[in-house]
Amino acid sequence: MNYNEKDRIIATTVHELKAQGIKGTNLDELVRKLGVSKKTIYHFFNTKEDLLVAAIDHEFKNNLFDLKIIAGMKMSRYEKLGSSLLLISQRLYEASYQVKKELSSHTLLHREFSKGVERVIDHLVATYFPGRAEEDRILLLSLIDVMIKGAIHEMGPTTEKHIREHVIPFYLQAWETREAVSRTGLATNNMRHV
């Protein structure tokens, strides 16, 4: 057994998790799709829950990799931030409704998901708001909370299109306005000392 096998098990689990939800992700089905024995799965993971934690961690690592690619693109800071937020929204909405609803009842998986969200927010703050971390962290937390609640239908029928066309632009405009006001205020303060 090699670690490519482990990666293949995790990738298949991610696919099943997105399609079937937590309860619907069945080890027997994974064994059938992978063409391996349960013993092979248990060689790498002690429990189904350990496998699901690894799948969630894997997805967040992939998301961070993609966010780092966006950060390296030749666009303005707010264009890159907007693209990053659109990617996050897309990924939240593409997971099955079932898995998103089931997360809240699984303490360990919910904790892993929350840690992944924190890593994403840490990346966004460090990349796009260096030196202004706390206020922007709070805004990012509220925006991602809106995205998550929209994706699990806690806010009624909030569609990804609504998030993409209205909510994200609203937050981007708020950040740009706040930055412009901050620069203007700084310039005004500097003029007073002349």
Secondary structure as UniProt FT lines:
FT   HELIX           3..24
FT   HELIX           27..34
FT   HELIX           38..44
FT   HELIX           48..71
FT   HELIX           77..94
FT   HELIX           97..103
FT   TURN            104..105
FT   HELIX           107..128
FT   TURN            130..131
FT   HELIX           133..151
FT   TURN            152..155
FT   HELIX           160..162
FT   HELIX           163..167
FT   HELIX           168..192
//
